[in-house]
Amino acid sequence: MEILEAVRAAIKELVIPELDGLKSRLVEVQGRVEAQAEAIRTLNSHVVDQSRSIDTLREELSTRIDQTNARIDALREELTGRLDATNARIDALREELGMRIEGTNARLDATNARLDATNARIDALREELGMRIDATNQRIDRLYEVIVRREEHDQLARRLQALEQEVGRIKERLAMM
């Protein structure tokens, strides 16, 4: 039994102090584990509170987004209606202006036709006056060829002057047309 006593004494000397050290460490570790478990419970509670706040915020934001989308849809409908009305006004204005342009073009065509007729009259008058002037010049040339008395010559000069004045007036009238 001595061996048994020696083993017991050796166990008491070596193992029991180690076991006491392990027990104190175990108590320390359990304290830490409980503190961490408490921290985890607190953290879980905080996460649950945050999750509830996030859910509440998500619902609030979803509601606000739905309201904003409804406002956007209403605004889109209003703007679409206004655009349709504006497009209709533009189309009506385009048609009205097109008709007015056609009327103006018709008036321009009529004015051009009148100008063409006036130009034709001017050309005819120019030709007629040219022929009358040529005839007058021929008569004057013949008069100079035939010797006339001085008195007749003076009368012819006055008549020529009157004719020249008349031709001048006719030219002025032509220029005014």
ChimeraX commands (.cxc) that place a marker at each C-alpha (Angstrom):
marker #1 position 0.00,0.00,0.00 radius 0.5
marker #1 position 2.81,2.18,0.09 radius 0.5
marker #1 position 2.75,2.47,-3.62 radius 0.5
marker #1 position -0.82,3.50,-3.49 radius 0.5
marker #1 position 0.02,6.10,-0.90 radius 0.5
marker #1 position 2.94,7.25,-3.01 radius 0.5
marker #1 position 0.70,7.55,-6.05 radius 0.5
marker #1 position -1.83,9.44,-3.98 radius 0.5
marker #1 position 0.75,11.79,-2.66 radius 0.5
marker #1 position 2.13,12.33,-6.15 radius 0.5
marker #1 position -1.39,13.01,-7.47 radius 0.5
marker #1 position -2.02,15.46,-4.65 radius 0.5
marker #1 position 1.20,17.24,-5.34 radius 0.5
marker #1 position 0.99,17.31,-9.12 radius 0.5
marker #1 position -2.57,16.84,-10.31 radius 0.5
marker #1 position -4.64,18.64,-7.62 radius 0.5
marker #1 position -2.83,21.97,-8.03 radius 0.5
marker #1 position -3.31,21.60,-11.80 radius 0.5
marker #1 position -6.99,20.77,-11.31 radius 0.5
marker #1 position -7.42,23.78,-9.03 radius 0.5
marker #1 position -5.77,25.96,-11.68 radius 0.5
marker #1 position -8.04,24.48,-14.36 radius 0.5
marker #1 position -11.10,25.04,-12.14 radius 0.5
marker #1 position -10.22,28.70,-11.62 radius 0.5
marker #1 position -9.60,29.11,-15.36 radius 0.5
marker #1 position -12.87,27.34,-16.07 radius 0.5
marker #1 position -14.73,29.73,-13.76 radius 0.5
marker #1 position -12.99,32.65,-15.49 radius 0.5
marker #1 position -13.84,31.28,-18.96 radius 0.5
marker #1 position -17.46,30.67,-17.91 radius 0.5
marker #1 position -17.65,34.28,-16.70 radius 0.5
marker #1 position -16.34,35.47,-20.03 radius 0.5
marker #1 position -18.70,33.18,-21.93 radius 0.5
marker #1 position -21.66,34.48,-19.90 radius 0.5
marker #1 position -20.54,38.09,-20.49 radius 0.5
marker #1 position -20.23,37.40,-24.21 radius 0.5
marker #1 position -23.59,35.60,-24.21 radius 0.5
marker #1 position -25.12,38.67,-22.51 radius 0.5
marker #1 position -23.44,40.92,-25.09 radius 0.5
marker #1 position -24.77,38.68,-27.87 radius 0.5
marker #1 position -28.29,38.79,-26.35 radius 0.5
marker #1 position -28.04,42.60,-26.14 radius 0.5
marker #1 position -26.73,42.72,-29.70 radius 0.5
marker #1 position -29.53,40.40,-30.87 radius 0.5
marker #1 position -32.07,42.63,-29.14 radius 0.5
marker #1 position -30.54,45.66,-30.82 radius 0.5
marker #1 position -30.52,43.87,-34.22 radius 0.5
marker #1 position -34.20,42.93,-33.72 radius 0.5
marker #1 position -34.99,46.58,-32.88 radius 0.5
marker #1 position -33.03,47.71,-35.94 radius 0.5
marker #1 position -34.82,45.12,-38.07 radius 0.5
marker #1 position -38.18,46.42,-36.84 radius 0.5
marker #1 position -37.08,49.99,-37.57 radius 0.5
marker #1 position -35.91,48.94,-41.03 radius 0.5
marker #1 position -39.22,47.15,-41.67 radius 0.5
marker #1 position -41.15,50.23,-40.52 radius 0.5
marker #1 position -38.96,52.48,-42.65 radius 0.5
marker #1 position -39.33,50.09,-45.62 radius 0.5
marker #1 position -43.14,50.21,-45.28 radius 0.5
marker #1 position -43.08,54.02,-44.98 radius 0.5
marker #1 position -40.78,54.38,-47.97 radius 0.5
marker #1 position -42.85,51.90,-50.00 radius 0.5
marker #1 position -45.95,53.96,-49.22 radius 0.5
marker #1 position -44.19,57.19,-50.17 radius 0.5
marker #1 position -42.83,55.61,-53.36 radius 0.5
marker #1 position -46.33,54.40,-54.26 radius 0.5
marker #1 position -47.69,57.91,-53.64 radius 0.5
marker #1 position -44.89,59.46,-55.71 radius 0.5
marker #1 position -45.52,56.95,-58.51 radius 0.5
marker #1 position -49.22,57.78,-58.41 radius 0.5
marker #1 position -48.39,61.50,-58.65 radius 0.5
marker #1 position -46.00,60.80,-61.54 radius 0.5
marker #1 position -48.70,58.79,-63.32 radius 0.5
marker #1 position -51.25,61.57,-62.80 radius 0.5
marker #1 position -48.76,64.15,-64.01 radius 0.5
marker #1 position -47.90,61.99,-67.03 radius 0.5
marker #1 position -51.61,61.74,-67.90 radius 0.5
marker #1 position -52.06,65.49,-67.49 radius 0.5
marker #1 position -48.98,66.27,-69.60 radius 0.5
marker #1 position -50.04,63.76,-72.24 radius 0.5
marker #1 position -53.43,65.47,-72.46 radius 0.5
marker #1 position -51.82,68.88,-72.66 radius 0.5
marker #1 position -49.37,67.66,-75.33 radius 0.5
marker #1 position -52.23,66.20,-77.34 radius 0.5
marker #1 position -54.10,69.52,-77.10 radius 0.5
marker #1 position -50.97,71.45,-78.08 radius 0.5
marker #1 position -50.35,69.11,-81.02 radius 0.5
marker #1 position -53.95,69.60,-82.15 radius 0.5
marker #1 position -53.50,73.39,-81.95 radius 0.5
marker #1 position -50.26,73.13,-83.93 radius 0.5
marker #1 position -51.99,71.04,-86.59 radius 0.5
marker #1 position -54.88,73.52,-86.82 radius 0.5
marker #1 position -52.44,76.43,-87.01 radius 0.5
marker #1 position -50.42,74.64,-89.70 radius 0.5
marker #1 position -53.60,74.12,-91.72 radius 0.5
marker #1 position -54.72,77.73,-91.24 radius 0.5
marker #1 position -51.31,79.11,-92.19 radius 0.5
marker #1 position -51.16,76.78,-95.19 radius 0.5
marker #1 position -54.49,78.13,-96.40 radius 0.5
marker #1 position -53.35,81.70,-95.83 radius 0.5
marker #1 position -50.13,81.03,-97.74 radius 0.5
marker #1 position -52.14,79.55,-100.60 radius 0.5
marker #1 position -54.32,82.69,-100.63 radius 0.5
marker #1 position -51.24,84.90,-100.61 radius 0.5
marker #1 position -49.72,82.85,-103.42 radius 0.5
marker #1 position -52.92,83.24,-105.45 radius 0.5
marker #1 position -52.81,87.00,-104.88 radius 0.5
marker #1 position -49.15,87.06,-105.94 radius 0.5
marker #1 position -50.01,85.08,-109.07 radius 0.5
marker #1 position -52.79,87.55,-109.89 radius 0.5
marker #1 position -50.44,90.49,-109.28 radius 0.5
marker #1 position -47.83,88.87,-111.53 radius 0.5
marker #1 position -50.47,88.41,-114.24 radius 0.5
marker #1 position -51.45,92.08,-113.92 radius 0.5
marker #1 position -47.78,93.08,-114.10 radius 0.5
marker #1 position -47.36,90.95,-117.22 radius 0.5
marker #1 position -50.40,92.64,-118.78 radius 0.5
marker #1 position -49.08,96.08,-117.83 radius 0.5
marker #1 position -45.67,95.22,-119.28 radius 0.5
marker #1 position -47.37,94.09,-122.51 radius 0.5
marker #1 position -49.28,97.39,-122.66 radius 0.5
marker #1 position -46.06,99.33,-122.05 radius 0.5
marker #1 position -44.32,97.38,-124.80 radius 0.5
marker #1 position -47.22,98.02,-127.21 radius 0.5
marker #1 position -47.27,101.72,-126.28 radius 0.5
marker #1 position -43.51,101.95,-126.72 radius 0.5
marker #1 position -43.81,100.37,-130.16 radius 0.5
marker #1 position -46.70,102.68,-131.11 radius 0.5
marker #1 position -44.87,105.77,-129.89 radius 0.5
marker #1 position -41.71,104.65,-131.64 radius 0.5
marker #1 position -43.64,104.35,-134.89 radius 0.5
marker #1 position -45.24,107.78,-134.35 radius 0.5
marker #1 position -41.86,109.33,-133.58 radius 0.5
marker #1 position -40.37,107.66,-136.67 radius 0.5
marker #1 position -43.24,108.98,-138.76 radius 0.5
marker #1 position -42.79,112.43,-137.29 radius 0.5
marker #1 position -39.07,112.31,-137.96 radius 0.5
marker #1 position -39.75,111.29,-141.56 radius 0.5
marker #1 position -42.15,114.18,-141.98 radius 0.5
marker #1 position -39.61,116.56,-140.51 radius 0.5
marker #1 position -36.92,115.19,-142.80 radius 0.5
marker #1 position -39.20,115.70,-145.81 radius 0.5
marker #1 position -39.95,119.21,-144.69 radius 0.5
marker #1 position -36.30,120.04,-144.53 radius 0.5
marker #1 position -35.81,118.58,-147.96 radius 0.5
marker #1 position -38.39,120.87,-149.42 radius 0.5
marker #1 position -37.41,124.43,-149.08 radius 0.5
marker #1 position -40.10,126.32,-147.38 radius 0.5
marker #1 position -40.46,129.88,-146.61 radius 0.5
marker #1 position -39.07,131.24,-143.43 radius 0.5
marker #1 position -42.46,131.70,-141.90 radius 0.5
marker #1 position -43.36,128.11,-142.60 radius 0.5
marker #1 position -40.02,127.08,-141.21 radius 0.5
marker #1 position -40.72,128.96,-137.93 radius 0.5
marker #1 position -44.11,127.32,-137.70 radius 0.5
marker #1 position -42.55,123.93,-138.29 radius 0.5
marker #1 position -39.99,124.61,-135.61 radius 0.5
marker #1 position -42.78,125.48,-133.13 radius 0.5
marker #1 position -44.73,122.40,-134.14 radius 0.5
marker #1 position -41.58,120.31,-133.74 radius 0.5
marker #1 position -41.01,121.79,-130.33 radius 0.5
marker #1 position -44.64,121.06,-129.37 radius 0.5
marker #1 position -44.26,117.50,-130.67 radius 0.5
marker #1 position -41.05,117.06,-128.73 radius 0.5
marker #1 position -42.83,118.29,-125.60 radius 0.5
marker #1 position -45.73,115.92,-126.27 radius 0.5
marker #1 position -43.28,113.04,-126.76 radius 0.5
marker #1 position -41.56,114.05,-123.52 radius 0.5
marker #1 position -44.89,113.98,-121.66 radius 0.5
marker #1 position -45.73,110.60,-123.18 radius 0.5
marker #1 position -42.33,109.27,-122.08 radius 0.5
marker #1 position -42.95,110.58,-118.56 radius 0.5
marker #1 position -46.33,108.81,-118.48 radius 0.5
marker #1 position -44.65,105.62,-119.68 radius 0.5
marker #1 position -42.01,105.92,-117.03 radius 0.5
marker #1 position -44.71,106.30,-114.34 radius 0.5
marker #1 position -46.51,103.14,-115.40 radius 0.5
marker link #1:1,2 radius 0.2
marker link #1:2,3 radius 0.2
marker link #1:3,4 radius 0.2
marker link #1:4,5 radius 0.2
marker link #1:5,6 radius 0.2
marker link #1:6,7 radius 0.2
marker link #1:7,8 radius 0.2
marker link #1:8,9 radius 0.2
marker link #1:9,10 radius 0.2
marker link #1:10,11 radius 0.2
marker link #1:11,12 radius 0.2
marker link #1:12,13 radius 0.2
marker link #1:13,14 radius 0.2
marker link #1:14,15 radius 0.2
marker link #1:15,16 radius 0.2
marker link #1:16,17 radius 0.2
marker link #1:17,18 radius 0.2
marker link #1:18,19 radius 0.2
marker link #1:19,20 radius 0.2
marker link #1:20,21 radius 0.2
marker link #1:21,22 radius 0.2
marker link #1:22,23 radius 0.2
marker link #1:23,24 radius 0.2
marker link #1:24,25 radius 0.2
marker link #1:25,26 radius 0.2
marker link #1:26,27 radius 0.2
marker link #1:27,28 radius 0.2
marker link #1:28,29 radius 0.2
marker link #1:29,30 radius 0.2
marker link #1:30,31 radius 0.2
marker link #1:31,32 radius 0.2
marker link #1:32,33 radius 0.2
marker link #1:33,34 radius 0.2
marker link #1:34,35 radius 0.2
marker link #1:35,36 radius 0.2
marker link #1:36,37 radius 0.2
marker link #1:37,38 radius 0.2
marker link #1:38,39 radius 0.2
marker link #1:39,40 radius 0.2
marker link #1:40,41 radius 0.2
marker link #1:41,42 radius 0.2
marker link #1:42,43 radius 0.2
marker link #1:43,44 radius 0.2
marker link #1:44,45 radius 0.2
marker link #1:45,46 radius 0.2
marker link #1:46,47 radius 0.2
marker link #1:47,48 radius 0.2
marker link #1:48,49 radius 0.2
marker link #1:49,50 radius 0.2
marker link #1:50,51 radius 0.2
marker link #1:51,52 radius 0.2
marker link #1:52,53 radius 0.2
marker link #1:53,54 radius 0.2
marker link #1:54,55 radius 0.2
marker link #1:55,56 radius 0.2
marker link #1:56,57 radius 0.2
marker link #1:57,58 radius 0.2
marker link #1:58,59 radius 0.2
marker link #1:59,60 radius 0.2
marker link #1:60,61 radius 0.2
marker link #1:61,62 radius 0.2
marker link #1:62,63 radius 0.2
marker link #1:63,64 radius 0.2
marker link #1:64,65 radius 0.2
marker link #1:65,66 radius 0.2
marker link #1:66,67 radius 0.2
marker link #1:67,68 radius 0.2
marker link #1:68,69 radius 0.2
marker link #1:69,70 radius 0.2
marker link #1:70,71 radius 0.2
marker link #1:71,72 radius 0.2
marker link #1:72,73 radius 0.2
marker link #1:73,74 radius 0.2
marker link #1:74,75 radius 0.2
marker link #1:75,76 radius 0.2
marker link #1:76,77 radius 0.2
marker link #1:77,78 radius 0.2
marker link #1:78,79 radius 0.2
marker link #1:79,80 radius 0.2
marker link #1:80,81 radius 0.2
marker link #1:81,82 radius 0.2
marker link #1:82,83 radius 0.2
marker link #1:83,84 radius 0.2
marker link #1:84,85 radius 0.2
marker link #1:85,86 radius 0.2
marker link #1:86,87 radius 0.2
marker link #1:87,88 radius 0.2
marker link #1:88,89 radius 0.2
marker link #1:89,90 radius 0.2
marker link #1:90,91 radius 0.2
marker link #1:91,92 radius 0.2
marker link #1:92,93 radius 0.2
marker link #1:93,94 radius 0.2
marker link #1:94,95 radius 0.2
marker link #1:95,96 radius 0.2
marker link #1:96,97 radius 0.2
marker link #1:97,98 radius 0.2
marker link #1:98,99 radius 0.2
marker link #1:99,100 radius 0.2
marker link #1:100,101 radius 0.2
marker link #1:101,102 radius 0.2
marker link #1:102,103 radius 0.2
marker link #1:103,104 radius 0.2
marker link #1:104,105 radius 0.2
marker link #1:105,106 radius 0.2
marker link #1:106,107 radius 0.2
marker link #1:107,108 radius 0.2
marker link #1:108,109 radius 0.2
marker link #1:109,110 radius 0.2
marker link #1:110,111 radius 0.2
marker link #1:111,112 radius 0.2
marker link #1:112,113 radius 0.2
marker link #1:113,114 radius 0.2
marker link #1:114,115 radius 0.2
marker link #1:115,116 radius 0.2
marker link #1:116,117 radius 0.2
marker link #1:117,118 radius 0.2
marker link #1:118,119 radius 0.2
marker link #1:119,120 radius 0.2
marker link #1:120,121 radius 0.2
marker link #1:121,122 radius 0.2
marker link #1:122,123 radius 0.2
marker link #1:123,124 radius 0.2
marker link #1:124,125 radius 0.2
marker link #1:125,126 radius 0.2
marker link #1:126,127 radius 0.2
marker link #1:127,128 radius 0.2
marker link #1:128,129 radius 0.2
marker link #1:129,130 radius 0.2
marker link #1:130,131 radius 0.2
marker link #1:131,132 radius 0.2
marker link #1:132,133 radius 0.2
marker link #1:133,134 radius 0.2
marker link #1:134,135 radius 0.2
marker link #1:135,136 radius 0.2
marker link #1:136,137 radius 0.2
marker link #1:137,138 radius 0.2
marker link #1:138,139 radius 0.2
marker link #1:139,140 radius 0.2
marker link #1:140,141 radius 0.2
marker link #1:141,142 radius 0.2
marker link #1:142,143 radius 0.2
marker link #1:143,144 radius 0.2
marker link #1:144,145 radius 0.2
marker link #1:145,146 radius 0.2
marker link #1:146,147 radius 0.2
marker link #1:147,148 radius 0.2
marker link #1:148,149 radius 0.2
marker link #1:149,150 radius 0.2
marker link #1:150,151 radius 0.2
marker link #1:151,152 radius 0.2
marker link #1:152,153 radius 0.2
marker link #1:153,154 radius 0.2
marker link #1:154,155 radius 0.2
marker link #1:155,156 radius 0.2
marker link #1:156,157 radius 0.2
marker link #1:157,158 radius 0.2
marker link #1:158,159 radius 0.2
marker link #1:159,160 radius 0.2
marker link #1:160,161 radius 0.2
marker link #1:161,162 radius 0.2
marker link #1:162,163 radius 0.2
marker link #1:163,164 radius 0.2
marker link #1:164,165 radius 0.2
marker link #1:165,166 radius 0.2
marker link #1:166,167 radius 0.2
marker link #1:167,168 radius 0.2
marker link #1:168,169 radius 0.2
marker link #1:169,170 radius 0.2
marker link #1:170,171 radius 0.2
marker link #1:171,172 radius 0.2
marker link #1:172,173 radius 0.2
marker link #1:173,174 radius 0.2
marker link #1:174,175 radius 0.2
marker link #1:175,176 radius 0.2
marker link #1:176,177 radius 0.2
view
